[in-house]
Amino acid sequence: MTTTMSKTMKSFWMDSKIPEDSRWHSKHEGDFRTTDRLADHFVGKLRDECRDEVSEVAIMVRFTRLLKEALDSYESQTNQLLKLADTGRVVTLLHGSINSALDTIDIHDPDVREDWHSHLLIEREDRLQVFKDFIKDDEQVMAALGNKNQQLEIVTLLRYCVEKYHDGLTPFAGKDEKYRDKLTSGELDTIAMVYDVVAQKAGIVSGKLPEWFVTSDHEWAWVSKAKLEDSKLGWEDIAREKDADEKVSDEVRGEVCEEVCVRLASIWTELNHPHLRKFYGASYVGKPFVIHESCFTPTYEKNVWRYLANCALGLQYVHDRGLVYHDVFPATLLSTYSERRGVLDGLGLVPRSRVDRSRAIGNSNVYGNQADDQETAVSFDVLRFGMAVFFLLLGARNSNLPGATRDKTFDSWKHKTSTRLPEVKPGFISDEEWDILQDLCAESPVDRAKLEDLVFKMELLAKDEAQDDANQTQQEMPDISSYVIPSYGSTVRELLDELLEEHEEDFTPMDQSVFNRLEDVYNQLENAGELPEILVEDFSLLVCAFFQKVEAFTSDSSDASIQIASQSVAGQNYHFHHQLDHLVQTFPQLQGMDTVHRWQPTWDKAQQDQRDVFLEYLKNPSTFLRKTSRPEDIAMLRFEAQTRAGAYAPDVAEAMNMVLKEAEERVKDKKTIPERPAIFKDKEWDLVQRMCRWDPQKRIGIGAVIKILEDIGVSNLIETGGKIGPTKIDAKTRSKS
């Protein structure tokens, strides 16, 4: 039969890639009935709409091609049990696609729209007979069940289908207020019947599914689906060895891959940082895979050091969470497509305590009989990160050059077997870059610079010329002494004086070090006369942030509170020092030669002293709890125990959990939380109450907590007009709060 086609359809339809008996082939008109029935009417409608050369035809042709791609995994599935398990995803996709298609071709008549959906609902019921007939044939069922791994995949996906889609996702405001994409009673009954038969014949059931479990990447944009069997470089050595063992059965290999997936997903799902690749979900059954942010290796990006500095920040975050990498490869250093920011891949992460207990916090060997230059998992990460940076630059600037201009010395170099930089700086590396690489890859671990210091150097190296031009055109200000901080109503001098008068006796050694540097920089700025506006504003905001930090911990903080805070990122003063370093090195008006700016030795000693006191407090939970009465102290301790446990020795992590357990028992006895402190806003205190409910079933989940915290943050910005720093309140009110 000859069919008419628009010129656009002839040019861009998919006939060359599909057989003529496919329902997608342009030779068919109207409905082309398939055995499965699902979407036969919709596909026919799309074909017919594309035959006319109307304004939307190009869009509709592309829309149809994308829909076919989204349905390919379903249509090509030959295992009827797995096909049934994909029901929820497919019907959700189809009902949403029908709405999109109708909107595109400008059909808004409710009756016409309902007719398209009704045909799909009829097809959904008709197709169920296929599965009812199939499940009655024992021979077909046993063949479809396959081995143990496939049986687990089938029961898991059937359960997932019901759990995710039985309530529907998109409400339809029609006559019956029904959910179009909700699994119908017939679909639920059929899936339940099939599940029971499979469970009985296979002798296996599905356990509770983790929140991160997914079956498809169609829910997100800018994501990639990566099979774990293609990412074995990120596996633990023992898992790789077992997978490579020829004597091991396919079933055992499947179990190994499943275990790798579960471990990876359980770690990655807890991480959230702008410079760590986003994780969206994973499946540990069948062919395990992860869904993560779409990224590329920034080898040929113009400002590659900006991406590398971003990646170093990601590595800092990973280490602070008590994690390390099995190895850091050039492919671990990535950039996002959507936002062009450097990120570290999440593949290959493992708790530090599993691979390196020698330097875990609280271990008796830290300053005992262990050699100072002994390699640790963290120091090895820094080394491998440096080597990955070197090989990334090598690939971009040397390896792709023609033979006449390429440095052939490195033709045989491989990242996996290289642990040292070349003896002499290569010509394709600048002096500044070489200094950073040498700091990262020093042969002795004790000589390697801290990531915190190197990030600052990398950011300076990556500084954009446009930013330099912007700095040169900044307006000048008369002097800093007359500058009033808009969000606070005070001068910088007044704020520093208030810190000195009211809080100096509460300063920790770390606080004192920061204050001394702020004081020195202020004196330099005061004597400099006219200053760039951006310098004055940046320094003022830094003073504000430090003031706010000190006030938060001196109003009602016990010694125990300070020790708890000192263990977390929020309580450390590292970022204040590095922002001051940045100011001193960026602006010629400032000098950093005074000894007050040699802050690292003081910081290192203070950090160790605070850590020792913290560990001493943990030895007696009752004493520990008597020394602190703030609810946020327990929350911070719980954060350490739950999210950074890998950074501590096992006995220290156990001690923290003992303190938390006793604190929980005390709350259970009281079945209440302390009275609301005046410093809490309504939304903040409401969140605390919902988080601290005695009944775990009524306690708010972590996902909701994150959303509320984001809303609170936005509200605070609106209230302060987008300014950073505390709002103006008098000292008496602050002290009372």
Secondary structure, DSSP 8 states (H G I E B T S, - for coil): ------HHHHHH-SGGGS-TTSTTSTT--S----SS-TTHHHHHHHHHHTTS--TTHHHHHHHHHHHHHHHHHHHT---HHHHHHTHHHHHHHHHHHHHHHHHHTT---HHHHHHHHHHHHHHHHHHHHHHHHHHT-HHHHHHHH-SHHHHHHHHHHHHHHHHHHTT-SSB--STT--BTTS--HHHHHHHHHHHHHHHHHHT-------TTB-S-STT-SSEEEEEGGG-GGGS-HHHHHHHH-TTS-HHHHHHHHHHHHHHHHHHHTT---TTB--EEEEE-SSS-EEEEE-EE--TT-TTHHHHHHHHHHHHHHHHHTTEEES---GGGEEEETTT--EEE--TTEEEHHHH--TTSBT-TTTTTTS-TT---HHHHHHHHHHHHHHHHHHIIIIITS-TTTS-GGGTT--GGG--S--SS--TTS-HHHHHHHHHHS-SSGGGS--HHHHHHHHHHHT--HHHHHHHHT--EES-GGG-EETTTTEEHHHHHHHHHHHHGGG--HHHHHHHHHHHHHHHHHHHT-SEEHHHHHHHHHHHHHHHHHHHHHHSS--HHHHHHHHHSTTT--HHHHHHHHHHHHH-TT----SGGG--HHHHHHHHHHHHHHHHHHHT-HHHHHHT---HHHHHHHHHHHHHSGGGB-HHHHHHHHHHHHHHHHHHHHHTS-----TT--HHHHHHHHHHT-SSGGGS--HHHHHHHHHHHHHHHHHHTTT--S-----HHHHHH-
